Amino acid sequence: MLEFKVLGALEVLNKGRHCTPTPPKVLRVLAVLLLRANRVVPIETLIEELWGDAPARTAVTTTQTYIYQLRKLIDRQCADAADELLVTKWPGYLLRVPEGCLDSDLFDRLVAQGRRHLDEGRPEEASETLREALGLWTDAPLANVPQGRILAAHTQALQEQRLRATELRIQADRQLGRHLELIGELRELVTEYPFNEWFHGQLITALNHAGRRSDALRAYQSIRSTLHNELGLEPSKQLQRLQHEVLTDGHREAS
């Protein structure tokens, strides 16, 4: 059974052996089919991904050639399969991917399970499950695939899902009192996402709970300066409340 990976470099594995196609445009066609696995992808969608607004005169036949090359590869690797995996189905093509063979599907299931654990008040199980989900990622999605509009939209959606899973895992770890352990990761996240006020808020909270109020206030001033200098904005009411809480905690301890 073939395994497909898209949460990083696109890879095709057959019993652990790499059999990923190498021609860039064949790889792009496979990427679109995988990100819409088990659904019909119109040939016009593939043409748009490959050529954008200026398709070649031979776009249809060239795309059919890429599909033929993919089908040969898949059929060669799955010679004993009962059903054909890549099929022609109006108005395009459908790639059948069995359950458990695509890493992004496994990621979605694990995140949904982690969210349920969190909603049910089981943060330990939520943290473990969400860490397992995030551990499937090895790089940016489709890191080795040139991307047109279609793939870029899909990969952006995957990145948003990864970000949301990270937020859920941080929530679970906070509920477990792992404030000190979160500080290093949160510092990396606010550097990578300088305008993400939620991550900044989590860093301020973690520093405050770890007894590092001065660092928490500096973290608040950092996001305040960034928002003011780059966007002409003030921090959200939630961040301002966090600053007030840090100051209030300090006054209580001093009195």
N, C-alpha and C positions, 0 to 999 in steps of 0.2 A: 504494500500500500504506500502510495506517495504521500510525503509530508510537505507542506508548503509553509514558508515563513515570510512574513512581510513586516514584522516589528523589528526592523533593522534592515540589513541587506536582504534583498529577495533571494531566497534559496529554495531549491527543490531537492528533496532527499528521498532516496529509495533504500530503505533499511540502513539508514545512516550514511549512505554513499551519495556524494554530491552529483547531481545531474542537471544543474541549472543551465538553461540556454545562455549563450554568450552574446549573440547579435543584439545590439541595443534596442532596436525596434521590436524584435521578437519578445524581448524582455518586457518592453512597455505594454505590448498586447497582453502578455500573460498577467502583468500586474493589474490591468483593468479588469480582466476576467476574474482574477482572484478577489479583488475588492468588491466585486459584485457576484461572488460565488453563488452557484445554484439559482441564478437569475439570468434571464436572457439579456445579453448586451447587444444592442443594435449595431450593425456594422458602421452606421453613421457616427456613433459614439467613438468607436475605435479610430475612424478616419480623423475626427476632430482632435483626438488626443495626439495622433501622429503628425498631423499637418496644420492644425489650427484653422485659421480662416483662409488659408491658401492651399487647398489640397491639390496634389498632383493629378494630372489627367488620368494616370494609371492607378489612382488611389484604391479603387475597389479591387482590382486584380492583384495589386501589390499586397493589400491587407489579406486577401484570400491566400496568398503565398505564405504569409507569416503564420496564418492559422494552420495551413498544411504542415509547415515545419514544426509547429507546436504539437499538432496531432501525432505526427511521426514520433516525436520524442516521447510523448505520453504513452502511446501504444507500445513502443519498444520497451519502456520501463514497466508497463502493466500488461504484459502479454497474456497473463492468466486471468485478468479481470473479467468478470461476467458481463459487465456493462461498459459501454464506451463512455469515457469521462468527458471528452470534449466533443460536443455534438452541434450540428447545424440546426438551428431552430429559428424560424422567421420571427423577427426581421434581422436576426444576427446569429449569435453563438452563445452557448451555455456550457460552463465548466462545472461539472458535478464534483463537489468536494465532500467526501463523507465526513460525518461528525468526528471531531478529534484530530482532523488532518490539517487544519489551518490554525496557526497560532493566534490570530486575531479573534477567532471565534472562542477559543479557550480563554483568552483574556477577558472577553465580554462576560462569559459565564462566571469566571472567578470574581470579577468585580461585582456582578449582581449578587453573588453569594456573600461577598464581604459586606456589601451594603445591607443585606438582610440581617447579618450578624450584628451590625452596628445598630440597626433599628430595634433589634430584639434585646439590646443591652448586653451584648457579648463581645466586648472590645478585644479581648485576647484572641478569639477566633477570627474576628474581623481583621485585626492587624496581620495575623499569619496568612490569611487567605489573600489579602491585598498585596502583601509582600510577594507572594507566589505569583500573582498576576503581573506585578511590575517587573519581576525577575525574568519574564519572557522577553522583555525589551533588551536589545543589544546595541541599538543605535537609533537614529532618526528613521522613521518608516520609509522603506524602499530606498535606502541610502545609496544603493548602487544603480538606481534606475533614473535615466533622464525623465523629466516630468513636464507635461503640458498642462493645460487647464484642468482636464478631467482628473488626472492623478494628483495634481496639487491640491485640489479641493478635498479629495479623499484623505490625503496624508495630513492635511490641516485638521480634519475631523478626528483622525486617529490621535494626533497630538493633544487635542482638547480632551479626549477620553483618558489619555494617559495622565494629563494634569488633574482631572477630576478624581481619578483613582488615587493619585498622590495626596490630594486633599483629604479624601476619606481615610487613608491610612494614617495621616497626621492626626486627624480627629480621634481615631482609635488609640493611638499612642498617647495623646494628651489625656484621654480618659483613664489610661493606665498609669498616669503620673510620670511619664518618661520625658519630662521637660528638659532636663540636662542633656539627654541623649539626642534631642531634636535640634539643639542649637546649631551645631555644625551644618547639618543638612539644610536648615532654614536659611543660614547665611549664604549658602550656595544658591538656593532658590531665589532669594531676593536679588542676588547679583544677576542671575540668568533672566529673571522677570522683574525688572526694576519698577514697573508700574503696577504690579499685582499687589493691591493693598491687603488682600487676605493673607498672603504669605508674610508681609511685613507685620501684620497684626499678630500672627502666630509667633513670629520671632520675638516681638515685644512681650507677649504673654509668657513665652518660655523663659526668657531672661528674667522677667519679674518673679516667676515662680521658683526660679533657681537662686533667688536672692541677689541678683545682679541688677539692681534698680538703675544704677547709673548707666550701665550698658543698655538697658531697656529704653531709657530716655534718649540716649544717643541714637538708638535705632529709630525712634520716633522722629527725631530731628533730621535724620538722614532721609526718610521718605518724605517728610515735609519739604525739605530743600529740593529734592528731586522733582516733586510735583509742581512746586512753585516755579522753579527755574526752567523746567522743560515744557510744562503745560499751562502755567499760570493758574494752577488750582491749589486749593487747600485740601488737607486730608479729610477723609470721610468723617461723619459724625461718630461712627464706630471707632475709628482710630483715635479721635479726640477723646472719646470716653476712656479708651485704654490708657492714654497718657494721664488722664485725671486719676484713674485707678492706681497707677504707679506712684503718682505724687501723693495720693491719699494714704497708700500703704506706708510710704516713707514717713509721713507726718505722724501716723499712728505709732510707729516704732520709736520715733524720736520723743514722743510725749510720755 
